[in-house]
Amino acid sequence: MFACTTPGYPMLMPVTEPKVDAVLLDIDGTLVDSNYVHVDAWSRAFRDAGREVPSWRIHRCIGMDGSKLLETLVGSSDSALAGEAKKLHGEYYAAASVDLEVLPGARELLAELNSRGVTVVLATSAPESELSTLRDLLDVEDSVAVVTSGEDAEVAKPEPDIIAVALERSGVGADDAVMVGDSVWDVESAGRAGVRAIGVRSGGISRGELLDAGAAAVFDDPADLLEHVETSPIFAGKVSA
């Protein structure tokens, strides 16, 4: 489309067509500022279950499959300690849900993608109880076409299962989708499913780590991605990071 300068008519600016049919988005740390709420909830849960775990180690595991998180941090996912910590984390996280905030530009990004014909998918492995809270907070149902949860895959990120479910439900192939996530686990999960990934730093992971994990590009947060969406892999195809 070219600019029109005919008197009496508005100028029509060039519009880039999306290079993908669907954008899959993680929620925790990507659309909602929740990672540090999870860190605090896990820290308290481990301590009250009888094991001190440094917060920085917990943060490194946020976004990972829950069982793998427990295996990494306390050595087992089926021990009494792990079971108690998991239960307490759910309670502490639910109590702290009032502290959750939508990240800048999150709602606007999803609305923009939807308005331009992109299928918007919330590709998360969050438990249904947490997902319900996150969806209520986001208030983006009009922009979202497909949603996954932890009940849709036996093993979550960095395994590709939840990405495969998201692709199947959205009816697109891996080459026609892009994943947006804040953790190396999101990027690795997408890569294993053959989907290009965009990283955002809003979950507390560095640009370098996201790129090393395989991200095609990295932005600060949803607002930064929205500002540069025309030159992102969503609209520009394969670009250098």
C-alpha positions in Angstrom: 0.0 0.0 0.0 1.4 3.4 -1.0 0.8 6.9 0.5 -2.2 8.7 -1.2 -1.9 12.5 -1.4 -5.0 13.2 -3.5 -6.7 16.4 -2.1 -9.6 15.6 0.1 -8.5 12.1 1.0 -6.5 11.0 4.1 -3.0 9.9 3.6 -2.7 6.1 3.6 0.5 4.9 5.2 2.3 1.7 4.3 1.2 -1.3 6.5 3.3 -4.3 6.9 1.6 -7.7 6.6 2.3 -10.2 9.4 4.8 -12.9 8.4 3.2 -15.4 10.8 -0.4 -16.6 11.3 -0.2 -17.0 15.1 1.7 -15.6 18.0 2.0 -17.8 21.1 2.6 -15.9 24.3 3.7 -17.0 27.7 1.9 -15.1 30.6 4.0 -15.2 33.8 6.8 -12.6 33.4 5.8 -12.0 29.8 2.4 -10.3 30.1 2.0 -10.2 33.9 4.7 -9.1 36.3 4.5 -12.2 38.4 7.9 -13.9 38.5 9.0 -12.3 41.7 5.7 -13.1 43.4 6.4 -16.7 42.4 9.9 -16.5 43.8 8.7 -15.1 47.2 5.9 -17.8 47.4 8.4 -20.6 46.6 11.0 -19.2 49.0 8.5 -19.1 51.9 7.1 -22.5 50.9 10.5 -24.2 50.9 11.4 -22.6 54.2 8.1 -23.6 55.9 8.5 -27.1 54.5 11.9 -27.4 56.1 14.4 -26.5 53.4 16.0 -23.1 52.8 16.5 -22.4 49.1 18.2 -19.1 48.0 15.8 -16.8 46.1 18.3 -16.4 43.2 18.2 -20.2 42.6 14.4 -20.2 42.6 14.3 -17.3 40.1 16.5 -19.2 37.7 13.9 -22.0 37.6 10.8 -19.9 37.2 9.0 -20.8 34.0 10.3 -24.4 34.2 8.0 -27.4 34.6 6.9 -27.6 38.2 8.3 -31.1 38.7 11.6 -30.2 37.2 11.7 -27.1 39.4 11.3 -29.2 42.4 13.9 -31.8 41.2 16.4 -29.0 40.6 15.9 -27.2 43.9 15.2 -29.9 46.4 16.3 -33.1 44.6 12.9 -34.7 44.1 9.4 -33.9 42.9 7.6 -36.7 44.8 9.1 -36.4 48.2 7.1 -35.3 51.3 9.1 -32.1 51.3 8.4 -31.4 47.7 4.7 -32.1 48.1 4.4 -29.8 51.1 6.3 -27.1 49.3 4.1 -27.3 46.2 1.0 -27.1 48.4 2.3 -24.1 50.3 3.4 -22.3 47.1 -0.1 -22.5 45.8 -1.5 -21.0 49.0 1.1 -18.2 49.2 0.8 -17.3 45.6 -3.0 -17.1 45.8 -2.7 -14.9 48.8 -0.3 -12.6 47.0 -2.3 -12.4 43.8 -3.3 -8.8 44.8 0.3 -7.8 44.1 0.2 -9.0 40.5 0.3 -6.3 37.8 -0.1 -6.3 34.0 3.1 -5.4 32.3 3.2 -2.2 30.3 1.9 -2.7 26.8 0.6 -6.2 27.3 -3.1 -5.5 26.6 -2.3 -3.2 23.7 0.1 -5.7 22.1 -2.5 -8.4 22.1 -5.2 -6.1 20.8 -2.9 -4.8 18.0 -1.9 -8.4 16.9 -5.6 -9.4 16.9 -6.7 -6.4 14.9 -4.1 -7.2 12.2 -5.3 -10.7 11.7 -2.8 -12.6 13.9 -4.2 -15.5 15.9 -3.3 -14.7 19.5 -2.5 -17.7 21.7 -1.9 -17.7 25.5 0.6 -20.7 25.5 1.1 -21.2 29.2 1.5 -24.2 31.5 0.2 -22.4 34.5 -2.3 -24.5 36.6 -5.9 -23.7 36.0 -6.3 -22.0 39.4 -3.4 -19.6 38.6 -4.5 -19.2 35.0 -8.0 -18.0 36.0 -6.5 -15.3 38.2 -4.1 -14.2 35.4 -6.9 -14.1 32.7 -9.1 -12.0 35.0 -6.2 -9.6 35.6 -5.3 -9.4 31.9 -8.8 -8.8 30.7 -7.9 -9.6 27.1 -10.4 -12.2 26.2 -11.6 -10.2 23.1 -8.1 -10.4 21.7 -7.3 -14.1 22.5 -8.3 -17.0 20.3 -6.6 -20.0 22.0 -5.5 -20.7 25.6 -3.5 -23.6 27.1 -2.9 -24.6 30.7 -0.9 -27.0 32.7 -3.6 -29.6 32.3 -2.9 -29.8 28.5 0.5 -31.4 28.8 2.1 -34.0 31.1 5.5 -32.3 31.0 5.8 -28.5 30.6 8.7 -26.2 29.5 11.4 -26.6 28.4 9.8 -29.7 26.8 7.8 -28.7 23.6 4.5 -30.4 24.6 2.6 -27.2 25.5 3.8 -25.5 22.3 2.6 -28.5 20.2 -0.8 -28.2 21.9 -1.0 -24.5 21.2 -0.1 -25.0 17.5 -2.7 -27.8 17.1 -5.4 -25.7 18.7 -4.6 -22.7 16.6 -4.5 -24.7 13.4 -1.0 -23.5 12.3 2.3 -25.1 11.6 5.5 -24.3 13.5 6.9 -22.3 10.6 3.8 -20.0 10.7 4.1 -19.1 14.4 6.3 -17.1 16.8 6.6 -17.6 20.5 7.0 -14.7 22.9 8.4 -15.5 26.4 10.6 -14.2 29.2 12.6 -17.3 30.2 15.2 -19.5 28.6 12.7 -22.3 29.1 10.2 -20.6 26.9 12.8 -20.1 24.2 14.1 -23.7 24.4 10.6 -25.1 24.4 9.7 -23.2 21.3 13.0 -24.2 19.6 12.3 -27.9 20.3 8.9 -27.5 18.6 10.5 -25.8 15.6 9.0 -22.4 16.5 11.0 -19.1 16.4 11.0 -17.2 19.7 11.1 -13.6 20.8 12.4 -12.9 24.2 11.4 -10.2 26.6 13.5 -9.1 29.6 10.5 -8.4 31.9 10.9 -11.7 33.7 14.4 -10.8 34.9 16.5 -12.8 32.4 19.2 -11.1 30.5 19.2 -10.4 26.7 22.4 -12.4 26.3 20.9 -15.5 28.0 17.8 -15.3 25.9 19.8 -14.9 22.7 22.1 -17.8 23.7 19.0 -20.0 24.3 18.0 -19.3 20.7 15.7 -16.2 20.7 15.5 -14.5 17.3 15.2 -11.0 19.0 14.9 -9.6 22.5 12.8 -6.7 23.7 12.5 -5.1 27.2 8.8 -5.8 27.7 5.5 -6.0 25.8 5.5 -2.2 25.3 8.9 -2.3 23.7 7.8 -5.2 21.4 4.7 -3.3 20.5 6.7 -0.2 19.7 9.0 -2.1 17.4 6.5 -4.8 16.2 6.9 -3.8 12.5 10.6 -4.8 12.6 10.1 -7.8 14.9 10.0 -11.4 13.6 6.2 -11.2 13.7 6.1 -8.7 10.8 9.7 -8.7 9.4 10.3 -12.5 9.3 13.8 -13.6 10.1 15.8 -10.7 11.4 19.1 -10.4 13.1 18.9 -10.0 16.9 
